[in-house]
Amino acid sequence: MRTAPGVTFTRLPQGGAVLVNGTTLAMTECGEPEAALIEHLLTRGMPAPGAAADAVPPAAALRHLGEQLVESGWLLDDRRP
């Protein structure tokens, strides 16, 4: 996974993070739990199908958030053609 063109992911000092699209000036802020999931997606990608349900962070939560961020244009899934 990677950020979409023009999008920057920035961790905030007080916790959480922001995603900013420098082209459209759209911005979204997230709390620490979501920021940790996004950071995991950006550094390790989406979990493989059949990943352990008890993995940390949970594979289902990673997949769900990853799909939402791809659909809304914040992230790109490198596995998609």
PDB file of N, CA, C and O in Angstrom:
ATOM      1  N   MET A   1       0.852  -1.166   0.000  1.00  0.00           N
ATOM      2  CA  MET A   1       0.000   0.000   0.000  1.00  0.00           C
ATOM      3  C   MET A   1       0.900   1.230   0.000  1.00  0.00           C
ATOM      4  O   MET A   1       2.012   1.221   0.527  1.00  0.00           O
ATOM      5  N   ARG A   2       0.381   2.271  -0.603  1.00  0.00           N
ATOM      6  CA  ARG A   2       1.090   3.551  -0.603  1.00  0.00           C
ATOM      7  C   ARG A   2       0.061   4.666  -0.674  1.00  0.00           C
ATOM      8  O   ARG A   2      -1.102   4.442  -1.013  1.00  0.00           O
ATOM      9  N   THR A   3       0.512   5.871  -0.348  1.00  0.00           N
ATOM     10  CA  THR A   3      -0.416   6.995  -0.446  1.00  0.00           C
ATOM     11  C   THR A   3      -0.697   7.289  -1.908  1.00  0.00           C
ATOM     12  O   THR A   3       0.143   7.049  -2.775  1.00  0.00           O
ATOM     13  N   ALA A   4      -1.872   7.806  -2.168  1.00  0.00           N
ATOM     14  CA  ALA A   4      -2.248   8.192  -3.520  1.00  0.00           C
ATOM     15  C   ALA A   4      -1.409   9.411  -3.939  1.00  0.00           C
ATOM     16  O   ALA A   4      -0.860  10.099  -3.078  1.00  0.00           O
ATOM     17  N   PRO A   5      -1.303   9.686  -5.238  1.00  0.00           N
ATOM     18  CA  PRO A   5      -0.538  10.854  -5.680  1.00  0.00           C
ATOM     19  C   PRO A   5      -1.040  12.134  -5.012  1.00  0.00           C
ATOM     20  O   PRO A   5      -2.241  12.404  -4.986  1.00  0.00           O
ATOM     21  N   GLY A   6      -0.113  12.910  -4.478  1.00  0.00           N
ATOM     22  CA  GLY A   6      -0.457  14.167  -3.831  1.00  0.00           C
ATOM     23  C   GLY A   6      -0.860  14.052  -2.375  1.00  0.00           C
ATOM     24  O   GLY A   6      -1.085  15.067  -1.716  1.00  0.00           O
ATOM     25  N   VAL A   7      -0.958  12.825  -1.856  1.00  0.00           N
ATOM     26  CA  VAL A   7      -1.405  12.609  -0.476  1.00  0.00           C
ATOM     27  C   VAL A   7      -0.198  12.415   0.443  1.00  0.00           C
ATOM     28  O   VAL A   7       0.755  11.714   0.105  1.00  0.00           O
ATOM     29  N   THR A   8      -0.263  13.047   1.598  1.00  0.00           N
ATOM     30  CA  THR A   8       0.776  12.924   2.615  1.00  0.00           C
ATOM     31  C   THR A   8       0.150  12.412   3.909  1.00  0.00           C
ATOM     32  O   THR A   8      -0.914  12.874   4.320  1.00  0.00           O
ATOM     33  N   PHE A   9       0.819  11.457   4.542  1.00  0.00           N
ATOM     34  CA  PHE A   9       0.396  10.925   5.838  1.00  0.00           C
ATOM     35  C   PHE A   9       1.359  11.478   6.880  1.00  0.00           C
ATOM     36  O   PHE A   9       2.570  11.287   6.768  1.00  0.00           O
ATOM     37  N   THR A  10       0.830  12.161   7.894  1.00  0.00           N
ATOM     38  CA  THR A  10       1.672  12.773   8.921  1.00  0.00           C
ATOM     39  C   THR A  10       1.159  12.396  10.302  1.00  0.00           C
ATOM     40  O   THR A  10      -0.007  12.615  10.634  1.00  0.00           O
ATOM     41  N   ARG A  11       2.065  11.819  11.108  1.00  0.00           N
ATOM     42  CA  ARG A  11       1.736  11.533  12.501  1.00  0.00           C
ATOM     43  C   ARG A  11       1.743  12.841  13.280  1.00  0.00           C
ATOM     44  O   ARG A  11       2.569  13.715  13.017  1.00  0.00           O
ATOM     45  N   LEU A  12       0.836  12.981  14.228  1.00  0.00           N
ATOM     46  CA  LEU A  12       0.743  14.184  15.046  1.00  0.00           C
ATOM     47  C   LEU A  12       1.413  13.946  16.399  1.00  0.00           C
ATOM     48  O   LEU A  12       1.328  12.846  16.945  1.00  0.00           O
ATOM     49  N   PRO A  13       2.081  14.973  16.949  1.00  0.00           N
ATOM     50  CA  PRO A  13       2.799  14.796  18.208  1.00  0.00           C
ATOM     51  C   PRO A  13       1.902  14.402  19.382  1.00  0.00           C
ATOM     52  O   PRO A  13       2.349  13.697  20.287  1.00  0.00           O
ATOM     53  N   GLN A  14       0.665  14.841  19.379  1.00  0.00           N
ATOM     54  CA  GLN A  14      -0.236  14.512  20.481  1.00  0.00           C
ATOM     55  C   GLN A  14      -0.953  13.184  20.265  1.00  0.00           C
ATOM     56  O   GLN A  14      -1.793  12.798  21.077  1.00  0.00           O
ATOM     57  N   GLY A  15      -0.633  12.485  19.186  1.00  0.00           N
ATOM     58  CA  GLY A  15      -1.260  11.211  18.848  1.00  0.00           C
ATOM     59  C   GLY A  15      -2.174  11.377  17.655  1.00  0.00           C
ATOM     60  O   GLY A  15      -2.661  12.476  17.387  1.00  0.00           O
ATOM     61  N   GLY A  16      -2.406  10.313  16.953  1.00  0.00           N
ATOM     62  CA  GLY A  16      -3.227  10.368  15.754  1.00  0.00           C
ATOM     63  C   GLY A  16      -2.399  10.786  14.552  1.00  0.00           C
ATOM     64  O   GLY A  16      -1.169  10.792  14.593  1.00  0.00           O
ATOM     65  N   ALA A  17      -3.096  11.133  13.488  1.00  0.00           N
ATOM     66  CA  ALA A  17      -2.424  11.493  12.246  1.00  0.00           C
ATOM     67  C   ALA A  17      -3.388  12.256  11.347  1.00  0.00           C
ATOM     68  O   ALA A  17      -4.591  12.313  11.602  1.00  0.00           O
ATOM     69  N   VAL A  18      -2.837  12.835  10.298  1.00  0.00           N
ATOM     70  CA  VAL A  18      -3.648  13.458   9.263  1.00  0.00           C
ATOM     71  C   VAL A  18      -3.211  12.931   7.910  1.00  0.00           C
ATOM     72  O   VAL A  18      -2.039  12.630   7.685  1.00  0.00           O
ATOM     73  N   LEU A  19      -4.176  12.827   7.022  1.00  0.00           N
ATOM     74  CA  LEU A  19      -3.924  12.581   5.606  1.00  0.00           C
ATOM     75  C   LEU A  19      -4.318  13.862   4.898  1.00  0.00           C
ATOM     76  O   LEU A  19      -5.431  14.359   5.074  1.00  0.00           O
ATOM     77  N   VAL A  20      -3.409  14.396   4.097  1.00  0.00           N
ATOM     78  CA  VAL A  20      -3.668  15.646   3.383  1.00  0.00           C
ATOM     79  C   VAL A  20      -3.416  15.421   1.902  1.00  0.00           C
ATOM     80  O   VAL A  20      -2.380  14.885   1.507  1.00  0.00           O
ATOM     81  N   ASN A  21      -4.381  15.840   1.086  1.00  0.00           N
ATOM     82  CA  ASN A  21      -4.205  15.806  -0.357  1.00  0.00           C
ATOM     83  C   ASN A  21      -3.774  17.199  -0.791  1.00  0.00           C
ATOM     84  O   ASN A  21      -4.574  18.134  -0.761  1.00  0.00           O
ATOM     85  N   GLY A  22      -2.519  17.342  -1.194  1.00  0.00           N
ATOM     86  CA  GLY A  22      -1.978  18.641  -1.570  1.00  0.00           C
ATOM     87  C   GLY A  22      -2.574  19.195  -2.845  1.00  0.00           C
ATOM     88  O   GLY A  22      -2.468  20.396  -3.095  1.00  0.00           O
ATOM     89  N   THR A  23      -3.195  18.362  -3.659  1.00  0.00           N
ATOM     90  CA  THR A  23      -3.802  18.821  -4.900  1.00  0.00           C
ATOM     91  C   THR A  23      -5.180  19.417  -4.653  1.00  0.00           C
ATOM     92  O   THR A  23      -5.501  20.494  -5.156  1.00  0.00           O
ATOM     93  N   THR A  24      -5.994  18.704  -3.873  1.00  0.00           N
ATOM     94  CA  THR A  24      -7.368  19.155  -3.644  1.00  0.00           C
ATOM     95  C   THR A  24      -7.525  19.908  -2.324  1.00  0.00           C
ATOM     96  O   THR A  24      -8.564  20.519  -2.075  1.00  0.00           O
ATOM     97  N   LEU A  25      -6.497  19.863  -1.483  1.00  0.00           N
ATOM     98  CA  LEU A  25      -6.495  20.446  -0.143  1.00  0.00           C
ATOM     99  C   LEU A  25      -7.483  19.754   0.798  1.00  0.00           C
ATOM    100  O   LEU A  25      -7.849  20.305   1.836  1.00  0.00           O
ATOM    101  N   ALA A  26      -7.911  18.546   0.428  1.00  0.00           N
ATOM    102  CA  ALA A  26      -8.752  17.753   1.333  1.00  0.00           C
ATOM    103  C   ALA A  26      -7.892  17.258   2.483  1.00  0.00           C
ATOM    104  O   ALA A  26      -6.698  17.010   2.313  1.00  0.00           O
ATOM    105  N   MET A  27      -8.500  17.114   3.652  1.00  0.00           N
ATOM    106  CA  MET A  27      -7.774  16.653   4.822  1.00  0.00           C
ATOM    107  C   MET A  27      -8.694  15.781   5.658  1.00  0.00           C
ATOM    108  O   MET A  27      -9.894  16.037   5.760  1.00  0.00           O
ATOM    109  N   THR A  28      -8.116  14.754   6.251  1.00  0.00           N
ATOM    110  CA  THR A  28      -8.861  13.943   7.209  1.00  0.00           C
ATOM    111  C   THR A  28      -7.943  13.644   8.378  1.00  0.00           C
ATOM    112  O   THR A  28      -6.761  13.350   8.203  1.00  0.00           O
ATOM    113  N   GLU A  29      -8.502  13.724   9.562  1.00  0.00           N
ATOM    114  CA  GLU A  29      -7.738  13.466  10.781  1.00  0.00           C
ATOM    115  C   GLU A  29      -8.236  12.170  11.393  1.00  0.00           C
ATOM    116  O   GLU A  29      -9.427  11.863  11.329  1.00  0.00           O
ATOM    117  N   CYS A  30      -7.340  11.418  11.980  1.00  0.00           N
ATOM    118  CA  CYS A  30      -7.745  10.174  12.623  1.00  0.00           C
ATOM    119  C   CYS A  30      -7.077  10.061  13.985  1.00  0.00           C
ATOM    120  O   CYS A  30      -6.036  10.664  14.245  1.00  0.00           O
ATOM    121  N   GLY A  31      -7.704   9.275  14.838  1.00  0.00           N
ATOM    122  CA  GLY A  31      -7.168   9.044  16.169  1.00  0.00           C
ATOM    123  C   GLY A  31      -6.013   8.061  16.145  1.00  0.00           C
ATOM    124  O   GLY A  31      -5.657   7.529  15.093  1.00  0.00           O
ATOM    125  N   GLU A  32      -5.442   7.828  17.287  1.00  0.00           N
ATOM    126  CA  GLU A  32      -4.266   6.963  17.392  1.00  0.00           C
ATOM    127  C   GLU A  32      -4.516   5.538  16.915  1.00  0.00           C
ATOM    128  O   GLU A  32      -3.662   4.983  16.224  1.00  0.00           O
ATOM    129  N   PRO A  33      -5.650   4.917  17.252  1.00  0.00           N
ATOM    130  CA  PRO A  33      -5.845   3.539  16.772  1.00  0.00           C
ATOM    131  C   PRO A  33      -5.829   3.439  15.242  1.00  0.00           C
ATOM    132  O   PRO A  33      -5.204   2.535  14.686  1.00  0.00           O
ATOM    133  N   GLU A  34      -6.514   4.365  14.565  1.00  0.00           N
ATOM    134  CA  GLU A  34      -6.538   4.354  13.103  1.00  0.00           C
ATOM    135  C   GLU A  34      -5.175   4.722  12.533  1.00  0.00           C
ATOM    136  O   GLU A  34      -4.753   4.151  11.527  1.00  0.00           O
ATOM    137  N   ALA A  35      -4.482   5.668  13.161  1.00  0.00           N
ATOM    138  CA  ALA A  35      -3.148   6.070  12.698  1.00  0.00           C
ATOM    139  C   ALA A  35      -2.191   4.884  12.734  1.00  0.00           C
ATOM    140  O   ALA A  35      -1.392   4.699  11.816  1.00  0.00           O
ATOM    141  N   ALA A  36      -2.272   4.086  13.786  1.00  0.00           N
ATOM    142  CA  ALA A  36      -1.406   2.904  13.891  1.00  0.00           C
ATOM    143  C   ALA A  36      -1.723   1.908  12.782  1.00  0.00           C
ATOM    144  O   ALA A  36      -0.815   1.298  12.217  1.00  0.00           O
ATOM    145  N   LEU A  37      -3.014   1.739  12.467  1.00  0.00           N
ATOM    146  CA  LEU A  37      -3.393   0.833  11.384  1.00  0.00           C
ATOM    147  C   LEU A  37      -2.899   1.351  10.034  1.00  0.00           C
ATOM    148  O   LEU A  37      -2.387   0.577   9.225  1.00  0.00           O
ATOM    149  N   ILE A  38      -3.049   2.655   9.785  1.00  0.00           N
ATOM    150  CA  ILE A  38      -2.589   3.235   8.517  1.00  0.00           C
ATOM    151  C   ILE A  38      -1.082   3.077   8.390  1.00  0.00           C
ATOM    152  O   ILE A  38      -0.579   2.710   7.328  1.00  0.00           O
ATOM    153  N   GLU A  39      -0.363   3.354   9.469  1.00  0.00           N
ATOM    154  CA  GLU A  39       1.094   3.207   9.438  1.00  0.00           C
ATOM    155  C   GLU A  39       1.473   1.758   9.124  1.00  0.00           C
ATOM    156  O   GLU A  39       2.405   1.506   8.360  1.00  0.00           O
ATOM    157  N   HIS A  40       0.752   0.821   9.712  1.00  0.00           N
ATOM    158  CA  HIS A  40       0.994  -0.596   9.438  1.00  0.00           C
ATOM    159  C   HIS A  40       0.725  -0.904   7.964  1.00  0.00           C
ATOM    160  O   HIS A  40       1.512  -1.601   7.324  1.00  0.00           O
ATOM    161  N   LEU A  41      -0.374  -0.393   7.429  1.00  0.00           N
ATOM    162  CA  LEU A  41      -0.694  -0.623   6.013  1.00  0.00           C
ATOM    163  C   LEU A  41       0.391  -0.061   5.098  1.00  0.00           C
ATOM    164  O   LEU A  41       0.764  -0.691   4.108  1.00  0.00           O
ATOM    165  N   LEU A  42       0.894   1.121   5.433  1.00  0.00           N
ATOM    166  CA  LEU A  42       1.909   1.751   4.585  1.00  0.00           C
ATOM    167  C   LEU A  42       3.266   1.061   4.681  1.00  0.00           C
ATOM    168  O   LEU A  42       4.026   1.059   3.713  1.00  0.00           O
ATOM    169  N   THR A  43       3.575   0.484   5.817  1.00  0.00           N
ATOM    170  CA  THR A  43       4.882  -0.156   5.970  1.00  0.00           C
ATOM    171  C   THR A  43       4.875  -1.648   5.639  1.00  0.00           C
ATOM    172  O   THR A  43       5.884  -2.194   5.191  1.00  0.00           O
ATOM    173  N   ARG A  44       3.730  -2.306   5.861  1.00  0.00           N
ATOM    174  CA  ARG A  44       3.681  -3.760   5.650  1.00  0.00           C
ATOM    175  C   ARG A  44       2.642  -4.215   4.650  1.00  0.00           C
ATOM    176  O   ARG A  44       2.648  -5.377   4.242  1.00  0.00           O
ATOM    177  N   GLY A  45       1.747  -3.325   4.244  1.00  0.00           N
ATOM    178  CA  GLY A  45       0.723  -3.682   3.270  1.00  0.00           C
ATOM    179  C   GLY A  45      -0.467  -4.386   3.892  1.00  0.00           C
ATOM    180  O   GLY A  45      -0.558  -4.558   5.108  1.00  0.00           O
ATOM    181  N   MET A  46      -1.369  -4.784   3.021  1.00  0.00           N
ATOM    182  CA  MET A  46      -2.579  -5.489   3.449  1.00  0.00           C
ATOM    183  C   MET A  46      -2.200  -6.892   3.896  1.00  0.00           C
ATOM    184  O   MET A  46      -1.275  -7.489   3.345  1.00  0.00           O
ATOM    185  N   PRO A  47      -2.898  -7.420   4.881  1.00  0.00           N
ATOM    186  CA  PRO A  47      -2.623  -8.793   5.314  1.00  0.00           C
ATOM    187  C   PRO A  47      -3.027  -9.782   4.224  1.00  0.00           C
ATOM    188  O   PRO A  47      -3.962  -9.541   3.460  1.00  0.00           O
ATOM    189  N   ALA A  48      -2.321 -10.872   4.170  1.00  0.00           N
ATOM    190  CA  ALA A  48      -2.629 -11.910   3.186  1.00  0.00           C
ATOM    191  C   ALA A  48      -3.969 -12.546   3.511  1.00  0.00           C
ATOM    192  O   ALA A  48      -4.361 -12.627   4.675  1.00  0.00           O
ATOM    193  N   PRO A  49      -4.676 -13.001   2.468  1.00  0.00           N
ATOM    194  CA  PRO A  49      -5.926 -13.730   2.738  1.00  0.00           C
ATOM    195  C   PRO A  49      -5.626 -14.921   3.650  1.00  0.00           C
ATOM    196  O   PRO A  49      -4.631 -15.621   3.466  1.00  0.00           O
ATOM    197  N   GLY A  50      -6.472 -15.133   4.604  1.00  0.00           N
ATOM    198  CA  GLY A  50      -6.276 -16.229   5.530  1.00  0.00           C
ATOM    199  C   GLY A  50      -5.318 -15.901   6.660  1.00  0.00           C
ATOM    200  O   GLY A  50      -4.905 -16.793   7.402  1.00  0.00           O
ATOM    201  N   ALA A  51      -4.958 -14.626   6.800  1.00  0.00           N
ATOM    202  CA  ALA A  51      -4.078 -14.236   7.902  1.00  0.00           C
ATOM    203  C   ALA A  51      -4.755 -14.548   9.223  1.00  0.00           C
ATOM    204  O   ALA A  51      -5.981 -14.532   9.327  1.00  0.00           O
ATOM    205  N   ALA A  52      -3.958 -14.827  10.214  1.00  0.00           N
ATOM    206  CA  ALA A  52      -4.481 -15.216  11.528  1.00  0.00           C
ATOM    207  C   ALA A  52      -5.445 -14.168  12.067  1.00  0.00           C
ATOM    208  O   ALA A  52      -5.145 -12.975  12.068  1.00  0.00           O
ATOM    209  N   ALA A  53      -6.585 -14.619  12.518  1.00  0.00           N
ATOM    210  CA  ALA A  53      -7.610 -13.718  13.049  1.00  0.00           C
ATOM    211  C   ALA A  53      -7.151 -13.029  14.326  1.00  0.00           C
ATOM    212  O   ALA A  53      -7.632 -11.946  14.660  1.00  0.00           O
ATOM    213  N   ASP A  54      -6.216 -13.658  15.044  1.00  0.00           N
ATOM    214  CA  ASP A  54      -5.747 -13.075  16.301  1.00  0.00           C
ATOM    215  C   ASP A  54      -4.447 -12.289  16.129  1.00  0.00           C
ATOM    216  O   ASP A  54      -3.773 -11.986  17.113  1.00  0.00           O
ATOM    217  N   ALA A  55      -4.097 -11.961  14.897  1.00  0.00           N
ATOM    218  CA  ALA A  55      -2.883 -11.181  14.642  1.00  0.00           C
ATOM    219  C   ALA A  55      -3.022  -9.792  15.255  1.00  0.00           C
ATOM    220  O   ALA A  55      -4.131  -9.305  15.473  1.00  0.00           O
ATOM    221  N   VAL A  56      -1.891  -9.167  15.526  1.00  0.00           N
ATOM    222  CA  VAL A  56      -1.890  -7.805  16.065  1.00  0.00           C
ATOM    223  C   VAL A  56      -1.133  -6.930  15.087  1.00  0.00           C
ATOM    224  O   VAL A  56       0.043  -7.196  14.839  1.00  0.00           O
ATOM    225  N   PRO A  57      -1.745  -5.897  14.516  1.00  0.00           N
ATOM    226  CA  PRO A  57      -3.168  -5.561  14.629  1.00  0.00           C
ATOM    227  C   PRO A  57      -4.045  -6.574  13.895  1.00  0.00           C
ATOM    228  O   PRO A  57      -3.561  -7.299  13.026  1.00  0.00           O
ATOM    229  N   PRO A  58      -5.322  -6.627  14.238  1.00  0.00           N
ATOM    230  CA  PRO A  58      -6.226  -7.614  13.634  1.00  0.00           C
ATOM    231  C   PRO A  58      -6.313  -7.467  12.116  1.00  0.00           C
ATOM    232  O   PRO A  58      -6.492  -6.367  11.594  1.00  0.00           O
ATOM    233  N   ALA A  59      -6.183  -8.590  11.423  1.00  0.00           N
ATOM    234  CA  ALA A  59      -6.211  -8.591   9.964  1.00  0.00           C
ATOM    235  C   ALA A  59      -7.519  -8.009   9.428  1.00  0.00           C
ATOM    236  O   ALA A  59      -7.509  -7.278   8.437  1.00  0.00           O
ATOM    237  N   ALA A  60      -8.636  -8.324  10.069  1.00  0.00           N
ATOM    238  CA  ALA A  60      -9.934  -7.825   9.605  1.00  0.00           C
ATOM    239  C   ALA A  60      -9.995  -6.304   9.692  1.00  0.00           C
ATOM    240  O   ALA A  60     -10.521  -5.655   8.788  1.00  0.00           O
ATOM    241  N   ALA A  61      -9.466  -5.733  10.764  1.00  0.00           N
ATOM    242  CA  ALA A  61      -9.460  -4.272  10.910  1.00  0.00           C
ATOM    243  C   ALA A  61      -8.572  -3.623   9.864  1.00  0.00           C
ATOM    244  O   ALA A  61      -8.923  -2.582   9.309  1.00  0.00           O
ATOM    245  N   LEU A  62      -7.419  -4.233   9.588  1.00  0.00           N
ATOM    246  CA  LEU A  62      -6.526  -3.702   8.550  1.00  0.00           C
ATOM    247  C   LEU A  62      -7.195  -3.733   7.175  1.00  0.00           C
ATOM    248  O   LEU A  62      -7.161  -2.756   6.428  1.00  0.00           O
ATOM    249  N   ARG A  63      -7.807  -4.885   6.858  1.00  0.00           N
ATOM    250  CA  ARG A  63      -8.477  -5.001   5.555  1.00  0.00           C
ATOM    251  C   ARG A  63      -9.600  -3.976   5.413  1.00  0.00           C
ATOM    252  O   ARG A  63      -9.727  -3.314   4.383  1.00  0.00           O
ATOM    253  N   HIS A  64     -10.412  -3.856   6.465  1.00  0.00           N
ATOM    254  CA  HIS A  64     -11.558  -2.943   6.423  1.00  0.00           C
ATOM    255  C   HIS A  64     -11.094  -1.497   6.215  1.00  0.00           C
ATOM    256  O   HIS A  64     -11.588  -0.809   5.322  1.00  0.00           O
ATOM    257  N   LEU A  65     -10.157  -1.044   7.029  1.00  0.00           N
ATOM    258  CA  LEU A  65      -9.675   0.335   6.898  1.00  0.00           C
ATOM    259  C   LEU A  65      -8.950   0.533   5.575  1.00  0.00           C
ATOM    260  O   LEU A  65      -9.132   1.557   4.917  1.00  0.00           O
ATOM    261  N   GLY A  66      -8.130  -0.437   5.178  1.00  0.00           N
ATOM    262  CA  GLY A  66      -7.423  -0.328   3.911  1.00  0.00           C
ATOM    263  C   GLY A  66      -8.364  -0.186   2.732  1.00  0.00           C
ATOM    264  O   GLY A  66      -8.137   0.646   1.854  1.00  0.00           O
ATOM    265  N   GLU A  67      -9.417  -0.988   2.701  1.00  0.00           N
ATOM    266  CA  GLU A  67     -10.397  -0.908   1.621  1.00  0.00           C
ATOM    267  C   GLU A  67     -11.107   0.444   1.624  1.00  0.00           C
ATOM    268  O   GLU A  67     -11.335   1.030   0.566  1.00  0.00           O
ATOM    269  N   GLN A  68     -11.455   0.938   2.808  1.00  0.00           N
ATOM    270  CA  GLN A  68     -12.111   2.247   2.894  1.00  0.00           C
ATOM    271  C   GLN A  68     -11.200   3.361   2.367  1.00  0.00           C
ATOM    272  O   GLN A  68     -11.651   4.243   1.637  1.00  0.00           O
ATOM    273  N   LEU A  69      -9.917   3.316   2.740  1.00  0.00           N
ATOM    274  CA  LEU A  69      -8.991   4.367   2.311  1.00  0.00           C
ATOM    275  C   LEU A  69      -8.680   4.293   0.816  1.00  0.00           C
ATOM    276  O   LEU A  69      -8.446   5.322   0.183  1.00  0.00           O
ATOM    277  N   VAL A  70      -8.675   3.098   0.256  1.00  0.00           N
ATOM    278  CA  VAL A  70      -8.485   2.956  -1.192  1.00  0.00           C
ATOM    279  C   VAL A  70      -9.715   3.486  -1.921  1.00  0.00           C
ATOM    280  O   VAL A  70      -9.590   4.245  -2.882  1.00  0.00           O
ATOM    281  N   GLU A  71     -10.902   3.089  -1.469  1.00  0.00           N
ATOM    282  CA  GLU A  71     -12.144   3.539  -2.109  1.00  0.00           C
ATOM    283  C   GLU A  71     -12.316   5.048  -2.046  1.00  0.00           C
ATOM    284  O   GLU A  71     -12.869   5.650  -2.966  1.00  0.00           O
ATOM    285  N   SER A  72     -11.844   5.665  -0.963  1.00  0.00           N
ATOM    286  CA  SER A  72     -11.996   7.116  -0.833  1.00  0.00           C
ATOM    287  C   SER A  72     -10.844   7.895  -1.450  1.00  0.00           C
ATOM    288  O   SER A  72     -10.839   9.126  -1.419  1.00  0.00           O
ATOM    289  N   GLY A  73      -9.865   7.186  -2.013  1.00  0.00           N
ATOM    290  CA  GLY A  73      -8.800   7.855  -2.757  1.00  0.00           C
ATOM    291  C   GLY A  73      -7.587   8.284  -1.960  1.00  0.00           C
ATOM    292  O   GLY A  73      -6.717   8.972  -2.495  1.00  0.00           O
ATOM    293  N   TRP A  74      -7.502   7.896  -0.683  1.00  0.00           N
ATOM    294  CA  TRP A  74      -6.345   8.282   0.126  1.00  0.00           C
ATOM    295  C   TRP A  74      -5.149   7.375  -0.086  1.00  0.00           C
ATOM    296  O   TRP A  74      -4.008   7.836  -0.077  1.00  0.00           O
ATOM    297  N   LEU A  75      -5.401   6.088  -0.277  1.00  0.00           N
ATOM    298  CA  LEU A  75      -4.321   5.114  -0.473  1.00  0.00           C
ATOM    299  C   LEU A  75      -4.495   4.358  -1.778  1.00  0.00           C
ATOM    300  O   LEU A  75      -5.591   4.303  -2.336  1.00  0.00           O
ATOM    301  N   LEU A  76      -3.410   3.780  -2.253  1.00  0.00           N
ATOM    302  CA  LEU A  76      -3.443   2.915  -3.430  1.00  0.00           C
ATOM    303  C   LEU A  76      -2.987   1.527  -2.999  1.00  0.00           C
ATOM    304  O   LEU A  76      -2.046   1.375  -2.220  1.00  0.00           O
ATOM    305  N   ASP A  77      -3.669   0.534  -3.518  1.00  0.00           N
ATOM    306  CA  ASP A  77      -3.306  -0.860  -3.223  1.00  0.00           C
ATOM    307  C   ASP A  77      -2.383  -1.323  -4.336  1.00  0.00           C
ATOM    308  O   ASP A  77      -2.810  -1.444  -5.484  1.00  0.00           O
ATOM    309  N   ASP A  78      -1.128  -1.583  -4.014  1.00  0.00           N
ATOM    310  CA  ASP A  78      -0.150  -2.009  -5.013  1.00  0.00           C
ATOM    311  C   ASP A  78      -0.491  -3.342  -5.638  1.00  0.00           C
ATOM    312  O   ASP A  78       0.047  -3.691  -6.689  1.00  0.00           O
ATOM    313  N   ARG A  79      -1.378  -4.093  -5.008  1.00  0.00           N
ATOM    314  CA  ARG A  79      -1.746  -5.413  -5.550  1.00  0.00           C
ATOM    315  C   ARG A  79      -2.763  -5.288  -6.678  1.00  0.00           C
ATOM    316  O   ARG A  79      -2.935  -6.227  -7.456  1.00  0.00           O
ATOM    317  N   ARG A  80      -3.434  -4.155  -6.781  1.00  0.00           N
ATOM    318  CA  ARG A  80      -4.458  -3.979  -7.826  1.00  0.00           C
ATOM    319  C   ARG A  80      -3.783  -3.590  -9.131  1.00  0.00           C
ATOM    320  O   ARG A  80      -2.799  -2.851  -9.130  1.00  0.00           O
ATOM    321  N   PRO A  81      -4.317  -4.093 -10.259  1.00  0.00           N
ATOM    322  CA  PRO A  81      -3.716  -3.737 -11.571  1.00  0.00           C
ATOM    323  C   PRO A  81      -3.926  -2.292 -11.933  1.00  0.00           C
ATOM    324  O   PRO A  81      -3.484  -1.851 -12.994  1.00  0.00           O
TER     325      PRO A  81
END
